[in-house]
């Protein structure tokens, strides 16, 4: 059972479909683990549907039908091949497209996920006893633990828990499990500190 959950604002944005794709994938992964948040998500979706049904109908543009018919006549895009299922990942991530693994620091590896929108996402593996790099946030960051666990100033995070940090990580999260900690992470912007921060500034990312 998860003990750390997304904030109400983040869960409401997910239910409304307004979260960038990368952040939404992290929330979807947490929902796979957490029945309480799945129930809350259904309540929020139903509430939003009821609010929409209470709105007065809006008049359609005079040429709406013509434009829709014109679009149906356009050539259909080529069918994309079925994605390869990623073994060992929960269903929300199993059909995602990932890049190669990259070493980012001693004991840390990063695998980017192909997502649209302003947030970027991927898998992070951190070795036992290692800490994540010191960094700050420019916007929302979400991390859901898939395996292992880590601790930070707000507590201990195990499989299924979601972290939604605010501000800078002056005391960065540290893996306290005997096995590597695997997380899916998405962020709207990150500011690395120390050596990684210098590399980030040189690369302009």
ABEGO torsion letter per residue (X at the ends): XBABBBBAAAAAAAAAGABBAAAAAAAAAAAAABAAAAAAAAAAAAAAAAAAAABBBBBBBAAAAAAAAAAAABBBBBBBBBBBBBBGBBAAAAABBBBBBBBABBGBBBBBBBBBEABBBEBBBBBBGBBBBBBBBBEBBBBBBABEBBBBAAEBBBBGBBBBBBEBBABBBBBABABBBBBBBBBAEBBBBEAAAAAAAAAGX
